[in-house]
Amino acid sequence: MMTATEERMNICFCSDSNLTRFIPVVINSILAKNSHHNIQIHYIHNITEGYEVDLLRSYIEGFKNLTFKEYFKEWDYEYKGLAHVSVATMLRVFIPELIKEKRVLYLDIDLIVDLDLSELYGLNCGPTGIAIKNSLLQEWEHFFDDKSKISGNAGIIMMDLDVLRENKFTEKCLDIHSRHPDRHDQYIINMYADGNHAVLEPRFNI
């Protein structure tokens, strides 16, 4: 597992301006058990007025073990799906193209981190390049006609970015979206993995 002397961890958030102010809550929870790690926070957003991002940058860079990098990206594709899914959430499909690192841990903003992330960060993401927890409600999500295939929850994703780039993840996700414009990003990511994601233990996504 990773130690404090090894290379930094990369953690990614995606949001619009409605959720930026909640990110420090997640940051605080990360620091509670990960202050011994060097961590780079990557923030993908579609915010045109930069003061909120500047405030977040100032907050994050106030911690000696954290650095901050932002990426402005707009979703230029039609989305006809769930009302509570923001356009900014769809930006997750661009992570391998925007973040020029080997690995990144994507986290939703409505969570609290309660463990040393080295337990999660070093996991093998398998041939699809993503590790996610299997979803509990397979019948409700009905992603796959083949019932032997299992879908996963995309609120926490360990990503091998080298594998995802090699697999043309972003290109494939955009193609899936073009055929299913009413489906959200979790559906797209599961269709990309086709039930072959590496499986996170349930304790990593409660």
N, C-alpha and C positions, 0 to 999 in steps of 0.2 A: 504494500500500500504506500501511498504517497506520504512523505514526511515534509517538515517545514523547510528542509534544505533543498528539496527538489523543485522542479520548474513550477511556475505559477499556475493557479487554476484560472480558468476562464468561465465566467457566469454571464448568461444572456437574459435580458428582459426585452419584451416588446410591448408597446402600448401607445395610446394616443394621450392627449393632454388631460383627459379625465382621470387617469390613473397614476400619473407621474408622482403625485404627492404621497402615494401609498408605498412607493418603493423603499423609502428609508425604514419603514417598519420591517420589511424583509431583510434589508441590510443589517439592521440591528440584531435580528435573530441569527443571521449568518455569523456575525462577529462574536456572538456569545460563546460559540464553540469552535471558531475558526480563526481567531486572532493571530495564531501562530503560522498561518499560511499567507503567502503572497497571492492576492486575488485581483484579477482585472475584471471589472464590470463592463459589459458591452450592452449598450442600450440602443435598440432599433426603434425608431419612432417616425411619425408623420407630422410632427409639430412644426409649424411654420414660424411661430413667434418664439424666439429662443430663450426667453427669460426663465421659463420653467426648467428647461434643460440645464441652463447655467446654474440655477439654484441646486439642482440635483448634483451636478458636477462638483460644486463647491462643498456640498455636504459629504460626498463620497471621498473626495480628495483630502478631507480633513482627517482621515484615518491613515496612519503611516503604512499599513499593509495593503491599502486599496488604491487602484488606479482606475481611470474612467475613460471609456471611448464610446463615442456616439456615432450613429449612422442614420441619416435622413433617407427615408424610402417611402414612396407612395405606392398604394395599391391601385394599379391602373386597369384592373379587370372588374367586370360586373360581378357582384355578389348578391344573390337573391334569397339567402337563407335566414337563419335564426336572428331575431331582432336583437338578442342580447350579445351576439358575437360581433365585436367591433371589427372594422376594416383593418385596424392596426394589428389585431391578432393574426390575421392572415399573413402578415409579414414574416412569420416564422419560416415560411418555405424558402426565404432568401438567405437564411442564416449561413449556409455553407459558402455562398458567393460573396457575402459581405465581410464575414469574419475570417481573416487570413491566419487562422491558427490550426493546430492539429485536432484539438478536442474542445468541446464546450458543453457546459451544463445549462440547458434552458430551464428556467423556472417561471411559472405563472406568478402573478403578483398577489393573488389572494391566498398566500400560504405563509407558514412559519417554518424555518429550518431549525431542527432540534437534534442535530448530530454533527460529528466531525465529517465534513464532506469528502475527506480522503477515502472513506468507506465506499462512496458512490463513484467518485471521479475516475478511479482506475479500472472500472469494470470493462470487460470486453463487450463491445457493441455488435459483434457478429458481422455477417456479410451484408446486412442492410445498413449498417452504420448507426442504428438507433437502438437504444435500450429504454423501454417503457414498461410500466406495470400493466398486467392484463386487466381489462375492464371487468367489473363485477356483473354488469347487466348486458350480457351478450345478446339476448333475445330482443331487448329494447333497442339496442343500437343497430342490429341487423345490417352490419357492414357487408358480410360475406354470405353468398348463397350456399357455399360449401361450409357446412356446420362444423367441420373439423378444424377450420381456421379460427384463430382467436384474435380479437381486436384488443387494442390497448388504450390507456388513458394518456393523453399527450400534455398534461399539465406539468409534468416533470419528464424531461428527455435528456438522457446522456447521449451525446452525439460525437461520433468519430467523423470529423469533417473531411479528412483525407478520403475515407471510404465514400462519403456522401458525394463529394465532388467527382470521384471516379465513377460513381453510379449515376451521375447526372440527375441528382435528387431534385434540384430546383426545376429543371426542364421537365422532368416527369410529373412533378406536382402541378405545374402550370398546365400541362396537357390533361391531367385528371380533372382539374378545375374547369377547363374549357368544355369538358364533356358532362360535368356535374356542377353547374354554377349555383345550384341551390344548396350545396353541401359545404360545410365549414372545414376549417383547416385540420381538425382532428380526423375527420373522414378522409381527407386527402392524404394525410400522413399514413394512415392505416392502409389505404389502397396502395400507396407506394410500397409499404413493407409486405403487403399481401400475407399477413399473418406470420411472417418470419422475423419479427423483431426479437432482439435479445430481451429477456424478461427480467424486470426489476423485482426484487423481493417486495411484497406488500408493505413492509415497514418503511420503505423509501418513499412511499406516496400513500399517505393515510387520508 
